[in-house]
């Protein structure tokens, strides 16, 4: 049952079905907010945060690669992909795309997502978008000669 809730949540995200998000995660507490300046708990907080993410990345996809469930928790490994065509954190759209992995732990109670913990490779995203340099470029910063 809790795997089904997680599957519905990511399907609703990919479909941009905010009404369904509000049903599945009405009062979720996000311990690692998706969008820094979005509310992290309360009615509609998760949907509001995702709306902001979709504004920067309208084609954002969250594809479930692996899912493990036990007791009231679901761990999900995602492939995240998108193109930056809206304002994002440090300014104007880059027009570049990215693909990265993200991991989420969802706590489910009474068929609703009540807590989330997430971790994504933000450095890889920023590098692919051209916002920060590559690993090689970063390694040379501060070197003399």
C-alpha angles and dihedrals in degrees: 000000000000091000088055090054091052092047090050091049094054092042089053090049092051090047092047087234099160093171089059090047089054089052095047098041108019098152103015120162111218112205092186106033117221091216117031099217095043123098113268099207144017135061112340095356095129093048091047092052092049092048088058091049091049090051089061094036110027093175094048112151127191108195117188110230099170136006130188123181132191131163106327097337134090122192115203130189110202137192105218121197134169148138120243105233099142134055112292130186099292102037145282125017115282096204087223128123133222141196121199143145128258133183128210135185113201124192112209127198126174091352093306132106104242102169136021135191118187141181128185135172096256093167091058090049093050091047094050090049090052093240093121129022128265121268089263092051092047091049091058096050109114095013119130121221 
